[in-house]
Amino acid sequence: MKPPLRFSLLLVLPLLAPVLMASGSRYLLTPDSPDTSLDRYLADLNGTDRSDRLFAARELKSRLKKALRDVKPSRQASLAYAESQAILGDFQQMVVPACVQALDLANVAPVCADILGLMESREAIPALRASLKSSPPPRLYRHINRALKRIAQGEAP
């Protein structure tokens, strides 16, 4: 007895998946992936939803840490080094100003202070000092102090 055609297609389809994926029709078998662009996270950081803001700040911080790990002098010949240099440039232009503005938001201020410290952004020093003058909670105070120390260490020759 010959198996039905539908049954045969179900057996062959998983075998054809890599071929279909490689042929340029990548959306044939995969669902739409979520937007994980830097622009989306910046929009969320400036948005009104507290949980989206916090998630965006944490995601930006983790991307920054990964980029900083890949920019080690021992990895200069790698593609990851070049990509990380580009990411750090984007962060300097787009994320630093957004984090300076977000220092006024209680739930993301500690994460943004960490980002500014990791970036060693001298442009953020006035905003960080202004945040310290407003007598922040102890947790935020520690994050801002740590950021200012990192920036000061980065300026030393």
N, C-alpha and C positions, 0 to 999 in steps of 0.2 A: 504494500500500500504506500502510495506516495504522500509525503507530508504536505500539508496545505502551504500555499505561497506565503501567507502571513507569518507562519512559524519559521520559515526559512529566512525571511527578511529580519526577523527578530534576532536570529542567530548571527547574521552577517553584519548587521548594523554596528555592533560594537567593534567589529574588526575594521570597518570603514571609517570610524570616527577619527583616527589619527590622519588618515588621508584627506578627509574633508576639512579638518582643522588646518592642515598644512597648505591646502589649496587656496587659502585666502578667504574662505567663507567661514570666518571664525564665529559669527553670530548664529550659525545654523544650529549648533547643538548646545551653546552656552547661554545662560540667562544674562540679562543686562547687569553689568557690574556696577557697584555704587561709585559715585563720584568721590575720588580721594585726592582731588587736586588741591594745590596750595590756595587757590582762589576760594574754593569752597570753605576751607577751614578758616580763612580770614573773614569771610562773610559770616560764618558761625560765631567767630570770636567777637564780632561787632553786633551780633544779633540780639534778640530779646529773650530767647530761651536759655535759662541758666544751665541746664544740663548739656545743651549743645555747645555753649560757650566753654564749659569746663572740659568737655571731650575734645574740642578743637584745640584748646590750650595744651592739653596733655599730649595730643597727637603731634602738635608742632614741636613740643619739647623732645619727644622721642625721635622725631626725624632729625632734629638738630643734633642730638647726641650721636646718632648714627653717622651723620655727616662729619662731625668732629672726629669720630673714631677713624673714619676712612681718609682723613687728611693728614695722617701721620707721614713724616718725611720718608719713612721706609717704604711707603706705598706709592711713591710719585710716578712710577712707571705704569700703574694700573689704571684701568678705565674707571674704577670706583673713585679714584683720587680726582679725576677730572670732573666726574659727575658731582662729587661732594663740593668741589670748589664752586661749581655753578649754583648748587643749592645754597651754599653759604652767601653767595652774592645776592640771590633772591631774598634770603632771610634778612640781609642787611637793608635792602631797599624796601621790602614790604612788611615783614613781620615785626621788625624793631619799632617802627612808628605805631603799628597797631597795638603792640604790647605796652608802649608808653601810654597810650590812651586808655588801655584796659587796666592800668594800675588803680583806677578809681573803682573798679568792680570787685567787690569783696571776694567772690568765689574764685576768680581767676587771677587775682593780684599776686598770690605767692608763686604760681606757675610762671606768670609773665615776668616776675622779678628774676626767677631762675633763668629764663630764656635770655633776658637782658644781660645777666651776669655771664652766662656761657658765651654769648656773643661778644663780650667785653666791649660793649657799646658805650663810648664816651658821651654820645648824644643823650643817653638816658640818665646821666648823673643828676642833672637838675630835677627831673621828675622823680627819681628815686629819693633824693634828699627831701623834696617837698612832701613825699608820702611819709617819710620818717617824722617830719615836723607835725603831722596831723595825728600823732600818737596812735599808731596802728595797734591792733591786737598783737600779743607776743609772737604768735606763729608768723605773721606777716613781717613783723619787725626782724625776726631772724633771717627770713628769706631776703629781705631788702639789704640787711647788713652783709650777708654772704655775697650778694650780687655786687655791692660796692667794693668789697674786698677783692673779688675776682677782677673787677675792672681796674682797680688800683695795681694789682699784681701784673696785669697785662700791660700797663703803661710803663712799668719799670724796665730799664734797659737790660 
